[in-house]
Amino acid sequence: MAAVVPPVVGRELSNPPTDGITNLRFSNHSDHLLVSSWDRTVRLYDASANVLRGEFKHGGPVLDCCFHDDSSGFSASGDFTVRRLVFNHGKEDILGRHEAHVRCVEYSYTTGQVITGSWDKTLKCWDPRGASGQERTLVGTYAQPERVYSMSLVGHRLVVATAGRHVNIYDLRNMSQPEQRRESSLKYQTRCVRCYPNGTGYALSSVEGRVAMEFFDLSEAGQSKNYGTFATGGCDGIVNVWDGNNKKRLYQYAKYPTSIAALSFSRDGRLLAVASSYTYEEGDKPHDPDAIFVRSVNEVEVKPKPKVYANPPA
């Protein structure tokens, strides 16, 4: 009997969201995967076992989610709320609210705070260890130059990308003002920002499909030898893996059914979760159903190739 060959795009998770996927993230402790969607849900999967572990419904589309620990997390919702979700107890509570859609949420393991960014042009920091209710959990509110589109943090550094191509860099230990104020080096609207795992800088993508590699301190630009490769996905349904240091593409995966809405590597880099979910870049039209694929990552796909130097002339 011939062996069953897994599909090139990866294994499709059962019970996917029924509307556009806004984000997905692997846990730092296991192969649990947290997924937010326009269908007003946050879902927790065991990606290795292909099992849906739990689901919470919201009052509006859920635009972002992040883990707290392996069985709980936080959500950013279009109903203006910031929620804590505890899957192993089926319990949720509202940490607080913004004045408009909450677009981004991050949890800082170094400070124990939840940070949210909203289309109301503010950042808010919350202490989830307090009782529920904004008056008890809100730590601070920080005005932004425009609507918040994307956020990422590493250690004490928080990078906030807003409309108008603004980029603010904060030190979480002193949020009174940005450590640096920058303008995106890309020509068009920012879509996503992600910090380098080694803490030296961040990658910034824009709606025209370009990615810029930026450093917090320009003197670090030549010192990022340990920075790993990264993956990008676009409206063309294609996922590419890049060597950021040498600005070279390492690998291109087979085309997915529709737009790539989100990507996440597992904690050990062994798995890559891909959200294949139409992002309406061409307006309302027939499209493939929303799906989440989990694929195994081979070293040849992500390991930078050694530089080849030409022989010096004799």
C-alpha positions as YAML, in Angstrom:
chain: A
units: angstrom
residues:
- id: 1
  name: MET
  ca: [0.00, 0.00, 0.00]
- id: 2
  name: ALA
  ca: [1.44, 3.39, -1.02]
- id: 3
  name: ALA
  ca: [2.14, 5.95, 1.69]
- id: 4
  name: VAL
  ca: [-0.19, 8.95, 1.84]
- id: 5
  name: VAL
  ca: [1.74, 12.04, 0.79]
- id: 6
  name: PRO
  ca: [0.72, 15.19, 2.73]
- id: 7
  name: PRO
  ca: [-0.46, 18.11, 0.59]
- id: 8
  name: VAL
  ca: [2.26, 20.52, -0.48]
- id: 9
  name: VAL
  ca: [0.53, 23.49, 1.19]
- id: 10
  name: GLY
  ca: [0.40, 21.69, 4.57]
- id: 11
  name: ARG
  ca: [-2.28, 20.03, 6.67]
- id: 12
  name: GLU
  ca: [-5.58, 21.92, 6.81]
- id: 13
  name: LEU
  ca: [-7.04, 22.45, 10.27]
- id: 14
  name: SER
  ca: [-10.63, 21.37, 10.83]
- id: 15
  name: ASN
  ca: [-13.29, 23.80, 12.14]
- id: 16
  name: PRO
  ca: [-11.76, 26.97, 10.64]
- id: 17
  name: PRO
  ca: [-13.28, 30.45, 11.06]
- id: 18
  name: THR
  ca: [-16.20, 31.22, 8.76]
- id: 19
  name: ASP
  ca: [-15.11, 34.75, 7.79]
- id: 20
  name: GLY
  ca: [-11.83, 36.60, 7.19]
- id: 21
  name: ILE
  ca: [-8.93, 35.58, 9.47]
- id: 22
  name: THR
  ca: [-7.27, 38.62, 11.04]
- id: 23
  name: ASN
  ca: [-4.37, 36.99, 12.89]
- id: 24
  name: LEU
  ca: [-2.95, 33.73, 14.17]
- id: 25
  name: ARG
  ca: [-0.21, 33.09, 16.73]
- id: 26
  name: PHE
  ca: [1.56, 30.08, 18.10]
- id: 27
  name: SER
  ca: [2.04, 29.74, 21.86]
- id: 28
  name: ASN
  ca: [5.52, 30.23, 23.34]
- id: 29
  name: HIS
  ca: [5.08, 26.97, 25.25]
- id: 30
  name: SER
  ca: [3.43, 24.43, 22.90]
- id: 31
  name: ASP
  ca: [1.87, 23.91, 19.48]
- id: 32
  name: HIS
  ca: [-1.34, 25.65, 20.57]
- id: 33
  name: LEU
  ca: [-2.51, 28.17, 17.97]
- id: 34
  name: LEU
  ca: [-4.71, 31.21, 18.70]
- id: 35
  name: VAL
  ca: [-6.80, 32.59, 15.79]
- id: 36
  name: SER
  ca: [-8.94, 35.75, 15.52]
- id: 37
  name: SER
  ca: [-11.50, 36.43, 12.80]
- id: 38
  name: TRP
  ca: [-14.16, 38.67, 11.31]
- id: 39
  name: ASP
  ca: [-16.68, 35.95, 12.27]
- id: 40
  name: ARG
  ca: [-16.47, 37.48, 15.80]
- id: 41
  name: THR
  ca: [-14.56, 34.56, 17.30]
- id: 42
  name: VAL
  ca: [-11.22, 33.74, 18.88]
- id: 43
  name: ARG
  ca: [-10.39, 30.05, 18.56]
- id: 44
  name: LEU
  ca: [-7.74, 27.94, 20.26]
- id: 45
  name: TYR
  ca: [-6.38, 24.95, 18.35]
- id: 46
  name: ASP
  ca: [-3.92, 22.22, 19.13]
- id: 47
  name: ALA
  ca: [-2.17, 22.48, 15.78]
- id: 48
  name: SER
  ca: [-0.30, 19.18, 16.07]
- id: 49
  name: ALA
  ca: [-3.40, 17.17, 16.99]
- id: 50
  name: ASN
  ca: [-5.69, 19.17, 14.65]
- id: 51
  name: VAL
  ca: [-8.19, 19.73, 17.46]
- id: 52
  name: LEU
  ca: [-10.25, 22.84, 18.28]
- id: 53
  name: ARG
  ca: [-9.76, 23.34, 22.04]
- id: 54
  name: GLY
  ca: [-12.16, 26.24, 22.55]
- id: 55
  name: GLU
  ca: [-13.91, 29.26, 21.10]
- id: 56
  name: PHE
  ca: [-15.17, 32.62, 22.38]
- id: 57
  name: LYS
  ca: [-17.73, 34.78, 20.60]
- id: 58
  name: HIS
  ca: [-17.49, 38.60, 20.64]
- id: 59
  name: GLY
  ca: [-19.88, 41.46, 19.92]
- id: 60
  name: GLY
  ca: [-17.99, 42.48, 16.78]
- id: 61
  name: PRO
  ca: [-15.20, 41.30, 14.49]
- id: 62
  name: VAL
  ca: [-12.01, 40.34, 16.34]
- id: 63
  name: LEU
  ca: [-9.06, 42.17, 14.78]
- id: 64
  name: ASP
  ca: [-6.20, 40.69, 16.82]
- id: 65
  name: CYS
  ca: [-5.34, 38.20, 19.56]
- id: 66
  name: CYS
  ca: [-2.34, 37.15, 21.63]
- id: 67
  name: PHE
  ca: [-1.45, 34.53, 24.22]
- id: 68
  name: HIS
  ca: [-1.14, 35.12, 27.97]
- id: 69
  name: ASP
  ca: [-0.22, 31.54, 28.81]
- id: 70
  name: ASP
  ca: [-0.82, 28.23, 27.08]
- id: 71
  name: SER
  ca: [-4.58, 28.19, 27.76]
- id: 72
  name: SER
  ca: [-5.51, 31.87, 27.96]
- id: 73
  name: GLY
  ca: [-5.12, 35.01, 25.91]
- id: 74
  name: PHE
  ca: [-6.35, 38.49, 25.06]
- id: 75
  name: SER
  ca: [-8.40, 39.87, 22.18]
- id: 76
  name: ALA
  ca: [-8.83, 43.19, 20.37]
- id: 77
  name: SER
  ca: [-12.36, 43.64, 19.08]
- id: 78
  name: GLY
  ca: [-14.36, 45.79, 16.71]
- id: 79
  name: ASP
  ca: [-16.90, 46.23, 19.53]
- id: 80
  name: PHE
  ca: [-14.26, 48.53, 21.16]
- id: 81
  name: THR
  ca: [-13.46, 46.01, 23.96]
- id: 82
  name: VAL
  ca: [-10.25, 44.41, 25.21]
- id: 83
  name: ARG
  ca: [-10.98, 40.95, 26.61]
- id: 84
  name: ARG
  ca: [-9.22, 38.26, 28.60]
- id: 85
  name: LEU
  ca: [-10.12, 34.73, 27.48]
- id: 86
  name: VAL
  ca: [-9.47, 31.68, 29.70]
- id: 87
  name: PHE
  ca: [-10.08, 28.61, 27.56]
- id: 88
  name: ASN
  ca: [-9.55, 25.85, 30.13]
- id: 89
  name: HIS
  ca: [-12.30, 27.36, 32.32]
- id: 90
  name: GLY
  ca: [-14.53, 28.76, 29.55]
- id: 91
  name: LYS
  ca: [-14.33, 32.15, 31.25]
- id: 92
  name: GLU
  ca: [-13.95, 35.64, 29.78]
- id: 93
  name: ASP
  ca: [-13.98, 39.18, 31.14]
- id: 94
  name: ILE
  ca: [-13.56, 42.68, 29.75]
- id: 95
  name: LEU
  ca: [-10.33, 44.42, 30.76]
- id: 96
  name: GLY
  ca: [-11.49, 47.74, 29.32]
- id: 97
  name: ARG
  ca: [-12.50, 49.71, 26.24]
- id: 98
  name: HIS
  ca: [-11.30, 52.11, 23.57]
- id: 99
  name: GLU
  ca: [-13.35, 54.78, 21.78]
- id: 100
  name: ALA
  ca: [-13.14, 52.98, 18.43]
- id: 101
  name: HIS
  ca: [-12.17, 49.58, 16.98]
- id: 102
  name: VAL
  ca: [-9.26, 47.95, 18.85]
- id: 103
  name: ARG
  ca: [-6.84, 46.94, 16.11]
- id: 104
  name: CYS
  ca: [-3.85, 45.42, 17.95]
- id: 105
  name: VAL
  ca: [-3.05, 43.63, 21.20]
- id: 106
  name: GLU
  ca: [0.25, 42.47, 22.69]
- id: 107
  name: TYR
  ca: [1.16, 40.91, 26.04]
- id: 108
  name: SER
  ca: [4.51, 41.86, 27.57]
- id: 109
  name: TYR
  ca: [6.09, 39.02, 29.54]
- id: 110
  name: THR
  ca: [8.73, 41.46, 30.86]
- id: 111
  name: THR
  ca: [6.25, 43.94, 32.40]
- id: 112
  name: GLY
  ca: [3.14, 41.75, 32.82]
- id: 113
  name: GLN
  ca: [1.04, 44.33, 30.96]
- id: 114
  name: VAL
  ca: [-1.35, 44.13, 28.01]
- id: 115
  name: ILE
  ca: [-0.81, 46.81, 25.36]
- id: 116
  name: THR
  ca: [-3.57, 47.71, 22.88]
- id: 117
  name: GLY
  ca: [-3.68, 50.02, 19.87]
- id: 118
  name: SER
  ca: [-6.87, 51.45, 18.41]
- id: 119
  name: TRP
  ca: [-8.34, 53.43, 15.56]
- id: 120
  name: ASP
  ca: [-9.15, 56.04, 18.23]
- id: 121
  name: LYS
  ca: [-5.47, 57.10, 17.83]
- id: 122
  name: THR
  ca: [-4.35, 55.86, 21.26]
- id: 123
  name: LEU
  ca: [-2.28, 53.17, 22.89]
- id: 124
  name: LYS
  ca: [-3.47, 51.83, 26.23]
- id: 125
  name: CYS
  ca: [-1.62, 49.72, 28.79]
- id: 126
  name: TRP
  ca: [-3.56, 47.40, 31.09]
- id: 127
  name: ASP
  ca: [-2.67, 45.38, 34.18]
- id: 128
  name: PRO
  ca: [-4.57, 42.08, 33.84]
- id: 129
  name: ARG
  ca: [-3.66, 41.07, 37.41]
- id: 130
  name: GLY
  ca: [-6.20, 43.54, 38.80]
- id: 131
  name: ALA
  ca: [-9.93, 43.01, 39.00]
- id: 132
  name: SER
  ca: [-11.98, 43.49, 35.84]
- id: 133
  name: GLY
  ca: [-13.10, 46.94, 34.85]
- id: 134
  name: GLN
  ca: [-11.27, 49.81, 33.18]
- id: 135
  name: GLU
  ca: [-10.93, 51.92, 36.31]
- id: 136
  name: ARG
  ca: [-8.94, 49.13, 37.99]
- id: 137
  name: THR
  ca: [-6.90, 47.74, 35.11]
- id: 138
  name: LEU
  ca: [-5.96, 50.79, 32.99]
- id: 139
  name: VAL
  ca: [-2.33, 51.80, 33.57]
- id: 140
  name: GLY
  ca: [-2.03, 54.59, 31.00]
- id: 141
  name: THR
  ca: [-3.29, 56.09, 27.73]
- id: 142
  name: TYR
  ca: [-0.85, 57.44, 25.13]
- id: 143
  name: ALA
  ca: [-1.91, 59.56, 22.16]
- id: 144
  name: GLN
  ca: [-0.71, 58.54, 18.68]
- id: 145
  name: PRO
  ca: [-0.38, 60.70, 15.56]
- id: 146
  name: GLU
  ca: [-2.91, 58.56, 13.65]
- id: 147
  name: ARG
  ca: [-4.91, 55.31, 13.79]
- id: 148
  name: VAL
  ca: [-2.87, 52.34, 14.98]
- id: 149
  name: TYR
  ca: [-2.47, 49.68, 12.26]
- id: 150
  name: SER
  ca: [0.15, 47.31, 13.69]
- id: 151
  name: MET
  ca: [2.30, 46.74, 16.79]
- id: 152
  name: SER
  ca: [5.10, 44.45, 17.86]
- id: 153
  name: LEU
  ca: [7.29, 44.13, 20.93]
- id: 154
  name: VAL
  ca: [10.54, 42.48, 21.95]
- id: 155
  name: GLY
  ca: [11.84, 42.78, 25.51]
- id: 156
  name: HIS
  ca: [11.13, 46.33, 26.68]
- id: 157
  name: ARG
  ca: [10.85, 47.73, 23.13]
- id: 158
  name: LEU
  ca: [7.46, 48.38, 21.54]
- id: 159
  name: VAL
  ca: [7.10, 49.43, 17.87]
- id: 160
  name: VAL
  ca: [3.84, 51.08, 16.82]
- id: 161
  name: ALA
  ca: [2.94, 51.67, 13.16]
- id: 162
  name: THR
  ca: [0.06, 54.02, 12.37]
- id: 163
  name: ALA
  ca: [-1.74, 55.52, 9.39]
- id: 164
  name: GLY
  ca: [0.23, 58.27, 7.71]
- id: 165
  name: ARG
  ca: [3.36, 56.04, 7.69]
- id: 166
  name: HIS
  ca: [4.30, 57.03, 11.25]
- id: 167
  name: VAL
  ca: [6.42, 54.66, 13.37]
- id: 168
  name: ASN
  ca: [6.82, 55.25, 17.11]
- id: 169
  name: ILE
  ca: [9.32, 53.26, 19.18]
- id: 170
  name: TYR
  ca: [8.74, 53.06, 22.96]
- id: 171
  name: ASP
  ca: [10.58, 51.74, 25.98]
- id: 172
  name: LEU
  ca: [7.86, 50.08, 28.09]
- id: 173
  name: ARG
  ca: [9.64, 51.25, 31.26]
- id: 174
  name: ASN
  ca: [8.95, 54.87, 30.28]
- id: 175
  name: MET
  ca: [5.87, 55.33, 28.12]
- id: 176
  name: SER
  ca: [5.58, 59.10, 28.68]
- id: 177
  name: GLN
  ca: [6.92, 59.73, 25.17]
- id: 178
  name: PRO
  ca: [8.38, 57.68, 22.31]
- id: 179
  name: GLU
  ca: [12.05, 56.81, 22.46]
- id: 180
  name: GLN
  ca: [12.14, 57.45, 18.71]
- id: 181
  name: ARG
  ca: [9.69, 58.93, 16.19]
- id: 182
  name: ARG
  ca: [10.20, 57.79, 12.62]
- id: 183
  name: GLU
  ca: [8.56, 57.78, 9.23]
- id: 184
  name: SER
  ca: [8.28, 54.54, 7.27]
- id: 185
  name: SER
  ca: [10.97, 54.21, 4.61]
- id: 186
  name: LEU
  ca: [8.33, 52.64, 2.34]
- id: 187
  name: LYS
  ca: [6.21, 54.76, 0.03]
- id: 188
  name: TYR
  ca: [2.77, 53.37, 0.84]
- id: 189
  name: GLN
  ca: [0.58, 52.58, 3.84]
- id: 190
  name: THR
  ca: [2.04, 50.26, 6.48]
- id: 191
  name: ARG
  ca: [0.37, 46.86, 6.76]
- id: 192
  name: CYS
  ca: [2.44, 45.03, 9.38]
- id: 193
  name: VAL
  ca: [5.43, 45.49, 11.70]
- id: 194
  name: ARG
  ca: [7.33, 42.70, 13.48]
- id: 195
  name: CYS
  ca: [10.35, 43.00, 15.79]
- id: 196
  name: TYR
  ca: [13.45, 40.88, 15.23]
- id: 197
  name: PRO
  ca: [13.67, 38.13, 17.88]
- id: 198
  name: ASN
  ca: [17.19, 39.30, 18.81]
- id: 199
  name: GLY
  ca: [15.90, 42.79, 19.67]
- id: 200
  name: THR
  ca: [18.02, 44.81, 17.22]
- id: 201
  name: GLY
  ca: [15.26, 46.11, 14.97]
- id: 202
  name: TYR
  ca: [12.07, 45.36, 13.07]
- id: 203
  name: ALA
  ca: [10.65, 44.42, 9.67]
- id: 204
  name: LEU
  ca: [7.98, 46.70, 8.21]
- id: 205
  name: SER
  ca: [5.69, 45.78, 5.30]
- id: 206
  name: SER
  ca: [3.42, 47.97, 3.21]
- id: 207
  name: VAL
  ca: [0.34, 47.46, 1.06]
- id: 208
  name: GLU
  ca: [2.34, 47.46, -2.19]
- id: 209
  name: GLY
  ca: [4.11, 44.26, -1.12]
- id: 210
  name: ARG
  ca: [7.51, 45.62, -0.05]
- id: 211
  name: VAL
  ca: [9.35, 44.92, 3.20]
- id: 212
  name: ALA
  ca: [11.90, 47.20, 4.88]
- id: 213
  name: MET
  ca: [14.47, 45.97, 7.41]
- id: 214
  name: GLU
  ca: [15.05, 48.62, 10.09]
- id: 215
  name: PHE
  ca: [17.34, 48.84, 13.13]
- id: 216
  name: PHE
  ca: [16.76, 50.58, 16.46]
- id: 217
  name: ASP
  ca: [20.37, 51.73, 16.50]
- id: 218
  name: LEU
  ca: [22.07, 52.07, 13.10]
- id: 219
  name: SER
  ca: [25.36, 50.95, 14.63]
- id: 220
  name: GLU
  ca: [23.74, 47.52, 15.11]
- id: 221
  name: ALA
  ca: [23.10, 47.05, 11.42]
- id: 222
  name: GLY
  ca: [26.27, 45.08, 10.88]
- id: 223
  name: GLN
  ca: [26.00, 43.13, 14.13]
- id: 224
  name: SER
  ca: [22.80, 41.18, 13.55]
- id: 225
  name: LYS
  ca: [24.54, 37.91, 12.67]
- id: 226
  name: ASN
  ca: [22.09, 35.84, 14.73]
- id: 227
  name: TYR
  ca: [18.94, 37.31, 13.19]
- id: 228
  name: GLY
  ca: [16.92, 34.49, 11.63]
- id: 229
  name: THR
  ca: [15.10, 34.33, 8.36]
- id: 230
  name: PHE
  ca: [11.49, 35.49, 8.04]
- id: 231
  name: ALA
  ca: [8.43, 34.66, 5.96]
- id: 232
  name: THR
  ca: [6.07, 36.95, 4.06]
- id: 233
  name: GLY
  ca: [2.70, 36.25, 2.47]
- id: 234
  name: GLY
  ca: [0.73, 38.33, 0.02]
- id: 235
  name: CYS
  ca: [-2.54, 38.75, -1.82]
- id: 236
  name: ASP
  ca: [-1.16, 36.48, -4.55]
- id: 237
  name: GLY
  ca: [-1.44, 33.50, -2.18]
- id: 238
  name: ILE
  ca: [2.33, 32.92, -2.16]
- id: 239
  name: VAL
  ca: [4.55, 32.56, 0.93]
- id: 240
  name: ASN
  ca: [8.23, 33.45, 0.56]
- id: 241
  name: VAL
  ca: [11.05, 32.86, 3.05]
- id: 242
  name: TRP
  ca: [13.78, 35.50, 3.12]
- id: 243
  name: ASP
  ca: [17.31, 35.98, 4.38]
- id: 244
  name: GLY
  ca: [16.94, 39.50, 5.76]
- id: 245
  name: ASN
  ca: [20.66, 40.13, 6.24]
- id: 246
  name: ASN
  ca: [21.50, 39.46, 2.62]
- id: 247
  name: LYS
  ca: [18.13, 40.54, 1.17]
- id: 248
  name: LYS
  ca: [17.71, 37.28, -0.71]
- id: 249
  name: ARG
  ca: [14.77, 34.93, -1.12]
- id: 250
  name: LEU
  ca: [15.55, 31.49, 0.24]
- id: 251
  name: TYR
  ca: [12.39, 29.57, -0.63]
- id: 252
  name: GLN
  ca: [8.96, 29.94, -2.21]
- id: 253
  name: TYR
  ca: [6.12, 27.63, -1.17]
- id: 254
  name: ALA
  ca: [3.42, 26.36, -3.50]
- id: 255
  name: LYS
  ca: [0.56, 28.78, -4.06]
- id: 256
  name: TYR
  ca: [-2.27, 28.78, -1.50]
- id: 257
  name: PRO
  ca: [-5.97, 28.95, -2.51]
- id: 258
  name: THR
  ca: [-6.34, 32.69, -1.79]
- id: 259
  name: SER
  ca: [-4.70, 35.69, -0.05]
- id: 260
  name: ILE
  ca: [-2.31, 35.13, 2.85]
- id: 261
  name: ALA
  ca: [-3.87, 37.01, 5.78]
- id: 262
  name: ALA
  ca: [-1.42, 35.97, 8.52]
- id: 263
  name: LEU
  ca: [1.60, 33.75, 9.24]
- id: 264
  name: SER
  ca: [3.15, 32.36, 12.41]
- id: 265
  name: PHE
  ca: [6.15, 30.11, 13.15]
- id: 266
  name: SER
  ca: [5.94, 27.77, 16.13]
- id: 267
  name: ARG
  ca: [8.24, 28.40, 19.10]
- id: 268
  name: ASP
  ca: [10.91, 26.01, 17.78]
- id: 269
  name: GLY
  ca: [10.50, 26.95, 14.11]
- id: 270
  name: ARG
  ca: [9.36, 23.43, 13.31]
- id: 271
  name: LEU
  ca: [5.89, 24.45, 12.08]
- id: 272
  name: LEU
  ca: [4.51, 27.33, 10.03]
- id: 273
  name: ALA
  ca: [0.81, 28.25, 10.29]
- id: 274
  name: VAL
  ca: [-0.64, 29.95, 7.22]
- id: 275
  name: ALA
  ca: [-4.01, 31.75, 7.14]
- id: 276
  name: SER
  ca: [-5.38, 31.46, 3.61]
- id: 277
  name: SER
  ca: [-8.18, 34.00, 3.77]
- id: 278
  name: TYR
  ca: [-9.32, 36.52, 1.16]
- id: 279
  name: THR
  ca: [-8.48, 40.07, 2.27]
- id: 280
  name: TYR
  ca: [-10.83, 41.88, -0.17]
- id: 281
  name: GLU
  ca: [-8.02, 43.61, -2.04]
- id: 282
  name: GLU
  ca: [-10.13, 43.24, -5.21]
- id: 283
  name: GLY
  ca: [-13.47, 44.00, -3.58]
- id: 284
  name: ASP
  ca: [-16.34, 41.62, -3.01]
- id: 285
  name: LYS
  ca: [-16.03, 38.63, -5.35]
- id: 286
  name: PRO
  ca: [-16.32, 34.83, -5.17]
- id: 287
  name: HIS
  ca: [-13.34, 33.33, -3.34]
- id: 288
  name: ASP
  ca: [-12.12, 30.13, -1.71]
- id: 289
  name: PRO
  ca: [-13.26, 29.46, 1.86]
- id: 290
  name: ASP
  ca: [-11.13, 30.68, 4.76]
- id: 291
  name: ALA
  ca: [-8.64, 28.02, 5.84]
- id: 292
  name: ILE
  ca: [-5.66, 27.48, 8.14]
- id: 293
  name: PHE
  ca: [-2.80, 25.29, 6.94]
- id: 294
  name: VAL
  ca: [-0.01, 23.99, 9.19]
- id: 295
  name: ARG
  ca: [3.11, 22.82, 7.41]
- id: 296
  name: SER
  ca: [6.35, 21.28, 8.62]
- id: 297
  name: VAL
  ca: [9.40, 23.46, 8.00]
- id: 298
  name: ASN
  ca: [12.55, 21.89, 6.58]
- id: 299
  name: GLU
  ca: [15.95, 23.35, 7.35]
- id: 300
  name: VAL
  ca: [16.74, 23.82, 3.67]
- id: 301
  name: GLU
  ca: [13.75, 26.21, 3.42]
- id: 302
  name: VAL
  ca: [14.88, 28.62, 6.14]
- id: 303
  name: LYS
  ca: [18.64, 28.25, 6.61]
- id: 304
  name: PRO
  ca: [20.61, 31.13, 5.04]
- id: 305
  name: LYS
  ca: [23.02, 30.02, 2.36]
- id: 306
  name: PRO
  ca: [26.69, 30.77, 3.00]
- id: 307
  name: LYS
  ca: [28.15, 33.61, 1.01]
- id: 308
  name: VAL
  ca: [30.28, 32.56, -1.92]
- id: 309
  name: TYR
  ca: [33.27, 34.80, -2.47]
- id: 310
  name: ALA
  ca: [34.97, 35.02, -5.83]
- id: 311
  name: ASN
  ca: [38.60, 33.92, -5.92]
- id: 312
  name: PRO
  ca: [40.88, 36.94, -5.69]
- id: 313
  name: PRO
  ca: [42.85, 37.59, -8.88]
- id: 314
  name: ALA
  ca: [46.32, 36.02, -8.96]
...
